[in-house]
Amino acid sequence: MTDERDAELEVHPLSASLRYEIRVGDELAGFTEFVDSGEQRIFFHTEVDERFAGRGLASTLIRTALDDATSRGRRIVPICPFVAGFLDKHLEFVEYVDAVTPAAHRTVLQFRT
């Protein structure tokens, strides 16, 4: 029997639903949501299922999402506290980060309604 900790991890960008997902085997383990505004990618929510907590999946998910966004020429706006905390610890992304502004919050609110 294979321990789920040994299952293959996959991170997928889902542009139609504006999120990245991380899967462990066939199970959805977590996701981060975003909305694009001009050249900015505004990350506003990240969630990892409690069953997968403590395995670094959120960090893997966020790193992959940020790598993808910056490779596409996007600037990062970290409204999500987890993304903001990740960026505080990973200064290699600092040149791609824009400040969170009221306009960014309005963009997310418009997207969610």
C-alpha positions as CSV (number, residue, x, y, z in Angstrom):
1,M,0.0,0.0,0.0
2,T,1.3,3.4,-0.9
3,D,1.4,6.1,1.8
4,E,-0.4,9.3,0.5
5,R,2.8,11.2,1.5
6,D,4.6,9.3,-1.3
7,A,1.9,10.2,-3.9
8,E,3.0,12.4,-6.8
9,L,2.4,16.1,-6.3
10,E,1.1,18.1,-9.2
11,V,0.4,21.9,-9.5
12,H,-1.9,23.0,-12.3
13,P,-2.8,26.5,-13.5
14,L,-6.5,26.6,-14.3
15,S,-6.9,29.8,-16.3
16,A,-10.6,29.3,-16.8
17,S,-11.3,29.3,-13.1
18,L,-8.5,31.7,-12.2
19,R,-6.6,29.5,-9.8
20,Y,-3.8,27.1,-9.4
21,E,-4.4,23.7,-7.8
22,I,-2.1,21.3,-6.1
23,R,-3.1,17.6,-6.1
24,V,-1.7,14.7,-4.2
25,G,-2.3,11.7,-6.5
26,D,-5.9,12.2,-7.6
27,E,-7.0,14.3,-4.6
28,L,-7.3,18.1,-4.6
29,A,-5.1,19.2,-1.7
30,G,-5.3,22.9,-2.1
31,F,-5.5,26.0,-4.3
32,T,-4.7,29.6,-4.6
33,E,-7.0,32.1,-6.4
34,F,-6.1,35.1,-8.4
35,V,-7.5,37.8,-10.7
36,D,-5.6,39.6,-13.4
37,S,-5.7,43.3,-13.8
38,G,-3.6,44.8,-16.5
39,E,-0.1,43.4,-16.0
40,Q,-0.8,42.5,-12.3
41,R,-1.8,39.1,-11.0
42,I,-3.6,39.7,-7.7
43,F,-3.5,36.7,-5.4
44,F,-6.4,36.9,-2.9
45,H,-7.0,33.5,-1.3
46,T,-5.1,30.3,-0.6
47,E,-6.4,27.2,1.0
48,V,-4.9,23.7,1.8
49,D,-7.0,20.9,3.1
50,E,-6.2,20.1,6.7
51,R,-5.5,16.4,5.8
52,F,-2.4,17.7,3.9
53,A,-1.2,20.2,6.5
54,G,2.4,20.3,7.6
55,R,3.8,18.9,4.3
56,G,4.8,22.2,2.7
57,L,2.2,21.9,0.0
58,A,1.1,25.5,0.3
59,S,4.7,26.7,-0.2
60,T,5.1,24.4,-3.2
61,L,1.8,25.7,-4.6
62,I,2.6,29.4,-4.1
63,R,6.2,29.0,-5.5
64,T,4.9,27.4,-8.7
65,A,2.1,30.0,-9.1
66,L,4.6,32.8,-8.6
67,D,7.1,31.3,-11.0
68,D,4.3,30.9,-13.6
69,A,3.0,34.4,-13.2
70,T,6.4,36.1,-13.4
71,S,7.4,34.0,-16.4
72,R,4.3,35.4,-18.1
73,G,5.4,38.9,-17.3
74,R,2.9,39.4,-14.5
75,R,3.5,41.6,-11.5
76,I,2.4,40.1,-8.1
77,V,0.0,41.7,-5.8
78,P,-0.2,39.7,-2.5
79,I,-3.6,40.4,-0.9
80,C,-3.6,36.8,0.4
81,P,-1.8,36.7,3.8
82,F,-0.1,33.4,3.0
83,V,1.2,34.7,-0.3
84,A,2.4,37.9,1.4
85,G,4.2,35.8,4.1
86,F,5.8,33.6,1.5
87,L,7.1,36.7,-0.3
88,D,8.5,38.1,2.9
89,K,10.7,35.0,3.2
90,H,11.6,34.6,-0.5
91,L,13.2,37.8,-1.7
92,E,14.0,36.4,-5.1
93,F,10.5,37.6,-6.1
94,V,10.8,41.2,-4.7
95,E,11.4,42.8,-8.1
96,Y,8.0,41.4,-9.3
97,V,5.9,42.6,-6.3
98,D,3.5,45.6,-6.3
99,A,2.0,47.0,-3.2
100,V,-1.6,46.1,-2.2
101,T,-3.8,49.1,-3.0
102,P,-7.4,50.0,-2.6
103,A,-7.7,49.5,-6.4
104,A,-6.5,45.9,-6.1
105,H,-9.1,45.3,-3.3
106,R,-11.8,46.7,-5.5
107,T,-10.7,44.5,-8.4
108,V,-11.1,41.4,-6.2
109,L,-14.5,42.6,-4.9
110,Q,-15.7,43.2,-8.4
111,F,-14.5,39.7,-9.5
112,R,-16.1,37.9,-6.6
113,T,-19.6,39.6,-7.1
